[in-house]
Amino acid sequence: MDGTAPTRLAGARLTAVEYLGDPQDVANMARWAARYRTRPGWFERLFQYTCDEPPYQGCSFADVLTRARAAKAADPELRTLVTTTIQQADANGISGVLDLVVPVVNFMDDKSGTYAGNQRARYDAFLDADPLNEVWLYQSCMSHGCGGSSAYDTGWPSYMIDASAVRNRAMQWLDFKYQATGELYWDTTYAYLSGDAWTSQWEFDGNGDGTLFYPGTPAKIGGSTHVPVASIRLKMIREGMEDYEYLSLLSRLGDPGLAAAIVGDLFPTASATDPGVARLMAARERIARRILELRGVPLP
């Protein structure tokens, strides 16, 4: 939490912490909040995962109100998170009790229908209403096909094994494009529950949905120590995060217009995320060169 553990990357720390417990247990949430307030910078990372994809996943919009009000009774600033769109939140009267609205990336810029086109401006009023409020993004089986693939399921960012490396890396470019300040991912070792992750990661109609690490047991990799083995996809997510930081740095140094233009050219929509390796690397180099230029560093 403090970034002082002896990690390989010095200073690495958790960026978000989910409250674990009954979402209606006010006393328990109050204990969590009180504990996290005792350490500088901890409380701001704590959140209640209020409801997942209402009215599905066993949670209704009425449940959202009940659970969110319990969180606010525990601590008025304990943040609440729901995976939904701002349109759904507004229509069902829950926007006022939410702090983290997390739409699936498809519904931030859909191919057609209710969410066709860039929806990001619709979240501005929610963000302006409270400094605690944020918009995050997440992926679902909509990136590869829920119950079978179709033409709709092509082009989206994807953490599936059989998606291209560029699509594995694209989500963080979209986070920047749509000004999302966080990303939600539901699990990283889900395939361990049903069998051998080295043999199969087929879950929810996708290869690798919910699994980003392989179990590095001595029987599989030798040695005597159990270690997590990072997937190529996880390495691509890391690269995407580094791309995001390049874009963010370029913006802070004074050229946000170029950053936006590069992202828009490379990823014009959320469903056009495979421009090819050469174009992505050329865009990254262009960003890096402009950063050096703004810093007064002679270009090679």
C-alpha positions as YAML, in Angstrom:
chain: A
units: angstrom
residues:
- id: 1
  name: MET
  ca: [0.00, 0.00, 0.00]
- id: 2
  name: ASP
  ca: [2.81, 2.44, 0.82]
- id: 3
  name: GLY
  ca: [5.16, 1.35, -1.95]
- id: 4
  name: THR
  ca: [7.85, 0.34, 0.52]
- id: 5
  name: ALA
  ca: [7.78, -3.44, 0.03]
- id: 6
  name: PRO
  ca: [10.92, -5.06, -1.45]
- id: 7
  name: THR
  ca: [9.33, -5.42, -4.88]
- id: 8
  name: ARG
  ca: [11.31, -5.82, -8.09]
- id: 9
  name: LEU
  ca: [9.91, -2.46, -9.22]
- id: 10
  name: ALA
  ca: [10.88, -0.05, -6.46]
- id: 11
  name: GLY
  ca: [7.91, 1.95, -5.18]
- id: 12
  name: ALA
  ca: [5.24, -0.32, -6.68]
- id: 13
  name: ARG
  ca: [2.00, -0.10, -4.73]
- id: 14
  name: LEU
  ca: [-1.67, -0.90, -5.00]
- id: 15
  name: THR
  ca: [-3.69, 1.77, -6.76]
- id: 16
  name: ALA
  ca: [-7.15, 0.59, -5.66]
- id: 17
  name: VAL
  ca: [-8.49, -1.63, -2.89]
- id: 18
  name: GLU
  ca: [-11.93, -3.27, -2.87]
- id: 19
  name: TYR
  ca: [-13.82, -3.52, 0.41]
- id: 20
  name: LEU
  ca: [-14.38, -7.21, 1.12]
- id: 21
  name: GLY
  ca: [-17.50, -7.97, 3.09]
- id: 22
  name: ASP
  ca: [-21.25, -7.56, 3.21]
- id: 23
  name: PRO
  ca: [-22.07, -4.40, 1.19]
- id: 24
  name: GLN
  ca: [-24.88, -3.62, 3.64]
- id: 25
  name: ASP
  ca: [-22.84, -4.07, 6.83]
- id: 26
  name: VAL
  ca: [-22.46, -0.44, 7.87]
- id: 27
  name: ALA
  ca: [-20.41, -1.21, 10.99]
- id: 28
  name: ASN
  ca: [-17.90, -3.32, 9.11]
- id: 29
  name: MET
  ca: [-17.49, -0.77, 6.32]
- id: 30
  name: ALA
  ca: [-17.02, 1.91, 8.96]
- id: 31
  name: ARG
  ca: [-14.20, -0.15, 10.49]
- id: 32
  name: TRP
  ca: [-12.54, -0.48, 7.10]
- id: 33
  name: ALA
  ca: [-12.89, 3.24, 6.43]
- id: 34
  name: ALA
  ca: [-11.53, 4.16, 9.85]
- id: 35
  name: ARG
  ca: [-8.55, 1.86, 9.41]
- id: 36
  name: TYR
  ca: [-7.73, 3.18, 5.96]
- id: 37
  name: ARG
  ca: [-7.99, 6.77, 7.18]
- id: 38
  name: THR
  ca: [-5.15, 6.14, 9.65]
- id: 39
  name: ARG
  ca: [-2.55, 5.98, 6.87]
- id: 40
  name: PRO
  ca: [-1.80, 8.81, 4.41]
- id: 41
  name: GLY
  ca: [-3.13, 8.09, 0.93]
- id: 42
  name: TRP
  ca: [-4.85, 4.81, 1.79]
- id: 43
  name: PHE
  ca: [-8.48, 5.85, 2.10]
- id: 44
  name: GLU
  ca: [-8.58, 7.45, -1.34]
- id: 45
  name: ARG
  ca: [-7.91, 4.03, -2.88]
- id: 46
  name: LEU
  ca: [-10.65, 2.17, -1.00]
- id: 47
  name: PHE
  ca: [-13.99, 1.47, -2.71]
- id: 48
  name: GLN
  ca: [-17.12, -0.61, -2.31]
- id: 49
  name: TYR
  ca: [-17.89, -2.74, -5.39]
- id: 50
  name: THR
  ca: [-21.55, -1.86, -5.03]
- id: 51
  name: CYS
  ca: [-23.02, -3.86, -7.90]
- id: 52
  name: ASP
  ca: [-21.90, -5.64, -11.05]
- id: 53
  name: GLU
  ca: [-23.84, -4.99, -14.25]
- id: 54
  name: PRO
  ca: [-27.31, -4.27, -12.81]
- id: 55
  name: PRO
  ca: [-30.00, -5.48, -13.28]
- id: 56
  name: TYR
  ca: [-28.05, -8.68, -14.01]
- id: 57
  name: GLN
  ca: [-25.54, -10.69, -11.97]
- id: 58
  name: GLY
  ca: [-28.01, -10.96, -9.10]
- id: 59
  name: CYS
  ca: [-28.14, -7.26, -8.36]
- id: 60
  name: SER
  ca: [-30.91, -4.79, -9.16]
- id: 61
  name: PHE
  ca: [-30.86, -1.01, -9.35]
- id: 62
  name: ALA
  ca: [-32.81, -1.00, -6.07]
- id: 63
  name: ASP
  ca: [-29.95, -3.04, -4.55]
- id: 64
  name: VAL
  ca: [-27.52, -0.38, -5.75]
- id: 65
  name: LEU
  ca: [-29.35, 2.28, -3.77]
- id: 66
  name: THR
  ca: [-29.47, 0.16, -0.63]
- id: 67
  name: ARG
  ca: [-25.81, -0.81, -0.75]
- id: 68
  name: ALA
  ca: [-24.54, 2.63, -1.73]
- id: 69
  name: ARG
  ca: [-26.49, 4.30, 1.06]
- id: 70
  name: ALA
  ca: [-24.99, 1.80, 3.50]
- id: 71
  name: ALA
  ca: [-21.50, 2.74, 2.29]
- id: 72
  name: LYS
  ca: [-22.23, 6.44, 2.73]
- id: 73
  name: ALA
  ca: [-23.65, 5.79, 6.21]
- id: 74
  name: ALA
  ca: [-20.36, 4.08, 7.07]
- id: 75
  name: ASP
  ca: [-18.34, 7.02, 5.73]
- id: 76
  name: PRO
  ca: [-19.69, 9.78, 3.48]
- id: 77
  name: GLU
  ca: [-16.56, 9.59, 1.35]
- id: 78
  name: LEU
  ca: [-16.32, 5.81, 0.99]
- id: 79
  name: ARG
  ca: [-16.44, 5.45, -2.78]
- id: 80
  name: THR
  ca: [-19.03, 3.30, -4.52]
- id: 81
  name: LEU
  ca: [-18.48, 1.51, -7.85]
- id: 82
  name: VAL
  ca: [-21.01, 0.12, -10.32]
- id: 83
  name: THR
  ca: [-20.38, -1.31, -13.77]
- id: 84
  name: THR
  ca: [-22.97, 0.56, -15.81]
- id: 85
  name: THR
  ca: [-23.32, 3.46, -18.21]
- id: 86
  name: ILE
  ca: [-24.21, 6.99, -17.15]
- id: 87
  name: GLN
  ca: [-27.38, 6.68, -19.22]
- id: 88
  name: GLN
  ca: [-28.50, 3.64, -17.22]
- id: 89
  name: ALA
  ca: [-27.45, 5.25, -13.95]
- id: 90
  name: ASP
  ca: [-29.43, 8.42, -14.70]
- id: 91
  name: ALA
  ca: [-32.49, 6.52, -15.93]
- id: 92
  name: ASN
  ca: [-32.61, 4.42, -12.77]
- id: 93
  name: GLY
  ca: [-31.92, 7.19, -10.27]
- id: 94
  name: ILE
  ca: [-28.58, 5.95, -8.95]
- id: 95
  name: SER
  ca: [-26.12, 8.53, -10.32]
- id: 96
  name: GLY
  ca: [-26.27, 10.58, -7.14]
- id: 97
  name: VAL
  ca: [-25.01, 7.72, -4.94]
- id: 98
  name: LEU
  ca: [-22.17, 6.62, -7.22]
- id: 99
  name: ASP
  ca: [-18.56, 7.72, -7.26]
- id: 100
  name: LEU
  ca: [-17.09, 5.30, -9.81]
- id: 101
  name: VAL
  ca: [-19.14, 4.69, -12.94]
- id: 102
  name: VAL
  ca: [-17.58, 1.94, -15.05]
- id: 103
  name: PRO
  ca: [-19.08, 1.33, -18.49]
- id: 104
  name: VAL
  ca: [-17.95, -1.55, -20.70]
- id: 105
  name: VAL
  ca: [-15.65, -0.11, -23.36]
- id: 106
  name: ASN
  ca: [-18.12, -1.08, -26.11]
- id: 107
  name: PHE
  ca: [-20.74, 1.27, -24.66]
- id: 108
  name: MET
  ca: [-18.33, 4.19, -24.54]
- id: 109
  name: ASP
  ca: [-18.17, 4.19, -28.34]
- id: 110
  name: ASP
  ca: [-20.39, 1.54, -29.89]
- id: 111
  name: LYS
  ca: [-20.73, 0.54, -33.52]
- id: 112
  name: SER
  ca: [-24.48, 1.17, -33.57]
- id: 113
  name: GLY
  ca: [-27.56, 1.41, -31.35]
- id: 114
  name: THR
  ca: [-28.06, 3.33, -28.10]
- id: 115
  name: TYR
  ca: [-24.38, 3.97, -27.50]
- id: 116
  name: ALA
  ca: [-23.27, 4.58, -31.08]
- id: 117
  name: GLY
  ca: [-20.41, 7.03, -31.37]
- id: 118
  name: ASN
  ca: [-18.23, 8.62, -28.71]
- id: 119
  name: GLN
  ca: [-20.26, 8.88, -25.49]
- id: 120
  name: ARG
  ca: [-17.57, 10.45, -23.31]
- id: 121
  name: ALA
  ca: [-19.15, 13.93, -23.15]
- id: 122
  name: ARG
  ca: [-22.24, 12.44, -21.50]
- id: 123
  name: TYR
  ca: [-20.18, 11.73, -18.39]
- id: 124
  name: ASP
  ca: [-19.05, 15.33, -17.87]
- id: 125
  name: ALA
  ca: [-21.98, 16.35, -15.65]
- id: 126
  name: PHE
  ca: [-21.40, 13.34, -13.40]
- id: 127
  name: LEU
  ca: [-17.69, 14.14, -13.10]
- id: 128
  name: ASP
  ca: [-18.37, 17.81, -12.40]
- id: 129
  name: ALA
  ca: [-20.89, 16.99, -9.65]
- id: 130
  name: ASP
  ca: [-18.33, 15.73, -7.12]
- id: 131
  name: PRO
  ca: [-14.52, 15.68, -6.95]
- id: 132
  name: LEU
  ca: [-14.71, 12.03, -5.80]
- id: 133
  name: ASN
  ca: [-16.34, 10.96, -9.05]
- id: 134
  name: GLU
  ca: [-14.41, 9.09, -11.72]
- id: 135
  name: VAL
  ca: [-15.07, 7.15, -14.90]
- id: 136
  name: TRP
  ca: [-13.27, 3.84, -15.38]
- id: 137
  name: LEU
  ca: [-13.58, 1.35, -18.23]
- id: 138
  name: TYR
  ca: [-13.69, -2.43, -18.48]
- id: 139
  name: GLN
  ca: [-13.75, -5.23, -21.03]
- id: 140
  name: SER
  ca: [-16.20, -8.11, -21.20]
- id: 141
  name: CYS
  ca: [-17.01, -11.02, -23.48]
- id: 142
  name: MET
  ca: [-18.42, -8.36, -25.84]
- id: 143
  name: SER
  ca: [-14.83, -8.01, -27.09]
- id: 144
  name: HIS
  ca: [-14.72, -11.59, -28.38]
- id: 145
  name: GLY
  ca: [-18.30, -12.88, -28.42]
- id: 146
  name: CYS
  ca: [-20.75, -13.74, -25.68]
- id: 147
  name: GLY
  ca: [-22.06, -17.15, -26.66]
- id: 148
  name: GLY
  ca: [-20.56, -17.19, -30.13]
- id: 149
  name: SER
  ca: [-18.65, -14.78, -32.32]
- id: 150
  name: SER
  ca: [-20.19, -12.48, -34.91]
- id: 151
  name: ALA
  ca: [-19.20, -9.49, -37.00]
- id: 152
  name: TYR
  ca: [-19.94, -7.27, -33.99]
- id: 153
  name: ASP
  ca: [-17.21, -8.93, -31.93]
- id: 154
  name: THR
  ca: [-14.33, -7.86, -34.16]
- id: 155
  name: GLY
  ca: [-11.94, -4.98, -33.64]
- id: 156
  name: TRP
  ca: [-12.42, -4.33, -29.93]
- id: 157
  name: PRO
  ca: [-9.54, -4.25, -27.44]
- id: 158
  name: SER
  ca: [-9.14, -7.75, -26.05]
- id: 159
  name: TYR
  ca: [-7.12, -9.60, -23.43]
- id: 160
  name: MET
  ca: [-7.76, -12.96, -25.09]
- id: 161
  name: ILE
  ca: [-4.88, -15.27, -25.99]
- id: 162
  name: ASP
  ca: [-5.83, -15.44, -29.65]
- id: 163
  name: ALA
  ca: [-6.24, -11.69, -30.12]
- id: 164
  name: SER
  ca: [-3.34, -9.78, -31.66]
- id: 165
  name: ALA
  ca: [-0.70, -8.26, -29.42]
- id: 166
  name: VAL
  ca: [-1.80, -4.79, -30.53]
- id: 167
  name: ARG
  ca: [-5.39, -5.48, -29.43]
- id: 168
  name: ASN
  ca: [-3.98, -6.78, -26.12]
- id: 169
  name: ARG
  ca: [-2.23, -3.42, -25.78]
- id: 170
  name: ALA
  ca: [-4.97, -1.12, -27.08]
- id: 171
  name: MET
  ca: [-7.10, -0.72, -23.96]
- id: 172
  name: GLN
  ca: [-4.79, 1.79, -22.32]
- id: 173
  name: TRP
  ca: [-4.76, 3.96, -25.46]
- id: 174
  name: LEU
  ca: [-8.55, 4.00, -25.22]
- id: 175
  name: ASP
  ca: [-8.33, 4.87, -21.51]
- id: 176
  name: PHE
  ca: [-6.43, 7.97, -22.59]
- id: 177
  name: LYS
  ca: [-8.73, 8.69, -25.53]
- id: 178
  name: TYR
  ca: [-11.89, 8.59, -23.39]
- id: 179
  name: GLN
  ca: [-10.23, 10.16, -20.33]
- id: 180
  name: ALA
  ca: [-10.84, 7.15, -18.10]
- id: 181
  name: THR
  ca: [-8.89, 7.37, -14.85]
- id: 182
  name: GLY
  ca: [-9.04, 3.68, -14.01]
- id: 183
  name: GLU
  ca: [-9.55, 0.26, -15.50]
- id: 184
  name: LEU
  ca: [-11.46, -2.62, -13.95]
- id: 185
  name: TYR
  ca: [-10.56, -6.24, -14.65]
- id: 186
  name: TRP
  ca: [-12.44, -9.01, -12.94]
- id: 187
  name: ASP
  ca: [-9.82, -11.72, -12.28]
- id: 188
  name: THR
  ca: [-6.28, -12.77, -13.22]
- id: 189
  name: THR
  ca: [-6.19, -16.48, -12.22]
- id: 190
  name: TYR
  ca: [-9.72, -17.72, -12.91]
- id: 191
  name: ALA
  ca: [-8.66, -20.75, -15.00]
- id: 192
  name: TYR
  ca: [-6.90, -22.22, -11.94]
- id: 193
  name: LEU
  ca: [-10.32, -23.13, -10.53]
- id: 194
  name: SER
  ca: [-11.37, -25.45, -13.32]
- id: 195
  name: GLY
  ca: [-8.17, -27.23, -14.34]
- id: 196
  name: ASP
  ca: [-4.67, -26.68, -15.64]
- id: 197
  name: ALA
  ca: [-4.16, -23.15, -16.94]
- id: 198
  name: TRP
  ca: [-1.21, -24.41, -19.01]
- id: 199
  name: THR
  ca: [-3.58, -26.68, -20.92]
- id: 200
  name: SER
  ca: [-6.75, -24.62, -21.27]
- id: 201
  name: GLN
  ca: [-7.97, -21.15, -20.41]
- id: 202
  name: TRP
  ca: [-11.29, -21.40, -22.23]
- id: 203
  name: GLU
  ca: [-13.76, -19.45, -20.09]
- id: 204
  name: PHE
  ca: [-16.84, -17.42, -21.01]
- id: 205
  name: ASP
  ca: [-16.41, -18.11, -24.73]
- id: 206
  name: GLY
  ca: [-12.86, -16.79, -24.82]
- id: 207
  name: ASN
  ca: [-9.34, -18.14, -24.44]
- id: 208
  name: GLY
  ca: [-7.91, -16.41, -21.41]
- id: 209
  name: ASP
  ca: [-10.94, -14.54, -20.06]
- id: 210
  name: GLY
  ca: [-10.07, -13.86, -16.42]
- id: 211
  name: THR
  ca: [-6.55, -15.31, -16.46]
- id: 212
  name: LEU
  ca: [-3.37, -13.29, -17.00]
- id: 213
  name: PHE
  ca: [-0.87, -15.42, -15.02]
- id: 214
  name: TYR
  ca: [0.23, -19.03, -15.33]
- id: 215
  name: PRO
  ca: [0.98, -21.05, -12.17]
- id: 216
  name: GLY
  ca: [4.75, -21.45, -12.13]
- id: 217
  name: THR
  ca: [4.98, -24.61, -10.07]
- id: 218
  name: PRO
  ca: [8.28, -26.53, -9.78]
- id: 219
  name: ALA
  ca: [6.60, -29.38, -11.66]
- id: 220
  name: LYS
  ca: [6.03, -27.06, -14.63]
- id: 221
  name: ILE
  ca: [9.03, -24.75, -14.66]
- id: 222
  name: GLY
  ca: [11.60, -26.51, -12.47]
- id: 223
  name: GLY
  ca: [13.37, -25.18, -9.43]
- id: 224
  name: SER
  ca: [11.88, -25.28, -5.96]
- id: 225
  name: THR
  ca: [9.82, -22.10, -5.76]
- id: 226
  name: HIS
  ca: [6.24, -21.44, -6.82]
- id: 227
  name: VAL
  ca: [6.13, -18.19, -8.81]
- id: 228
  name: PRO
  ca: [3.51, -16.50, -11.01]
- id: 229
  name: VAL
  ca: [4.47, -16.61, -14.69]
- id: 230
  name: ALA
  ca: [3.29, -13.56, -16.61]
- id: 231
  name: SER
  ca: [1.46, -14.14, -19.87]
- id: 232
  name: ILE
  ca: [2.48, -12.36, -23.06]
- id: 233
  name: ARG
  ca: [-0.87, -10.57, -22.74]
- id: 234
  name: LEU
  ca: [0.10, -9.19, -19.34]
- id: 235
  name: LYS
  ca: [3.34, -7.92, -20.84]
- id: 236
  name: MET
  ca: [1.32, -6.21, -23.58]
- id: 237
  name: ILE
  ca: [-0.91, -4.60, -20.94]
- id: 238
  name: ARG
  ca: [2.25, -3.28, -19.31]
- id: 239
  name: GLU
  ca: [3.37, -1.88, -22.67]
- id: 240
  name: GLY
  ca: [-0.05, -0.25, -23.07]
- id: 241
  name: MET
  ca: [0.31, 1.36, -19.65]
- id: 242
  name: GLU
  ca: [3.70, 2.70, -20.66]
- id: 243
  name: ASP
  ca: [2.12, 4.08, -23.85]
- id: 244
  name: TYR
  ca: [-0.51, 5.78, -21.67]
- id: 245
  name: GLU
  ca: [2.22, 7.37, -19.56]
- id: 246
  name: TYR
  ca: [3.97, 8.67, -22.69]
- id: 247
  name: LEU
  ca: [0.71, 10.25, -23.84]
- id: 248
  name: SER
  ca: [0.05, 11.69, -20.40]
- id: 249
  name: LEU
  ca: [3.56, 13.12, -20.17]
- id: 250
  name: LEU
  ca: [3.28, 14.67, -23.62]
- id: 251
  name: SER
  ca: [0.05, 16.35, -22.54]
- id: 252
  name: ARG
  ca: [1.53, 17.65, -19.28]
- id: 253
  name: LEU
  ca: [4.57, 19.03, -21.09]
- id: 254
  name: GLY
  ca: [2.33, 21.21, -23.23]
- id: 255
  name: ASP
  ca: [1.16, 19.38, -26.34]
- id: 256
  name: PRO
  ca: [-2.17, 17.68, -25.49]
- id: 257
  name: GLY
  ca: [-3.40, 18.35, -29.00]
- id: 258
  name: LEU
  ca: [-0.71, 16.17, -30.55]
- id: 259
  name: ALA
  ca: [-1.37, 13.41, -28.01]
- id: 260
  name: ALA
  ca: [-5.08, 13.43, -28.86]
- id: 261
  name: ALA
  ca: [-4.37, 13.53, -32.60]
- id: 262
  name: ILE
  ca: [-2.02, 10.56, -32.46]
- id: 263
  name: VAL
  ca: [-4.50, 8.48, -30.46]
- id: 264
  name: GLY
  ca: [-7.35, 9.47, -32.75]
- id: 265
  name: ASP
  ca: [-5.41, 8.53, -35.86]
- id: 266
  name: LEU
  ca: [-4.24, 5.19, -34.46]
- id: 267
  name: PHE
  ca: [-7.51, 4.23, -32.75]
- id: 268
  name: PRO
  ca: [-10.34, 6.23, -34.35]
- id: 269
  name: THR
  ca: [-13.01, 4.26, -32.47]
- id: 270
  name: ALA
  ca: [-13.14, 1.68, -29.71]
- id: 271
  name: SER
  ca: [-13.82, -1.03, -32.28]
- id: 272
  name: ALA
  ca: [-10.87, -0.18, -34.53]
- id: 273
  name: THR
  ca: [-7.94, -1.26, -32.38]
- id: 274
  name: ASP
  ca: [-5.62, -3.23, -34.65]
- id: 275
  name: PRO
  ca: [-3.70, -0.70, -36.76]
- id: 276
  name: GLY
  ca: [-0.72, -3.04, -36.94]
- id: 277
  name: VAL
  ca: [2.58, -3.15, -35.11]
- id: 278
  name: ALA
  ca: [4.46, -0.80, -37.44]
- id: 279
  name: ARG
  ca: [1.96, 2.03, -37.09]
- id: 280
  name: LEU
  ca: [1.78, 1.66, -33.31]
- id: 281
  name: MET
  ca: [5.55, 1.71, -32.89]
- id: 282
  name: ALA
  ca: [5.86, 4.69, -35.23]
- id: 283
  name: ALA
  ca: [3.26, 6.55, -33.15]
- id: 284
  name: ARG
  ca: [5.14, 5.73, -29.96]
- id: 285
  name: GLU
  ca: [8.39, 7.01, -31.45]
- id: 286
  name: ARG
  ca: [6.69, 10.21, -32.57]
- id: 287
  name: ILE
  ca: [5.41, 10.77, -29.02]
- id: 288
  name: ALA
  ca: [8.84, 10.08, -27.52]
- id: 289
  name: ARG
  ca: [10.59, 12.44, -29.93]
- id: 290
  name: ARG
  ca: [8.15, 15.24, -29.16]
- id: 291
  name: ILE
  ca: [8.67, 14.70, -25.41]
- id: 292
  name: LEU
  ca: [12.42, 15.04, -25.89]
- id: 293
  name: GLU
  ca: [11.90, 18.14, -28.01]
- id: 294
  name: LEU
  ca: [9.71, 19.78, -25.35]
- id: 295
  name: ARG
  ca: [12.35, 19.00, -22.74]
- id: 296
  name: GLY
  ca: [15.09, 20.55, -24.85]
- id: 297
  name: VAL
  ca: [16.90, 17.27, -25.41]
- id: 298
  name: PRO
  ca: [18.76, 17.09, -28.75]
- id: 299
  name: LEU
  ca: [17.14, 14.52, -31.05]
- id: 300
  name: PRO
  ca: [19.34, 11.79, -32.53]
...
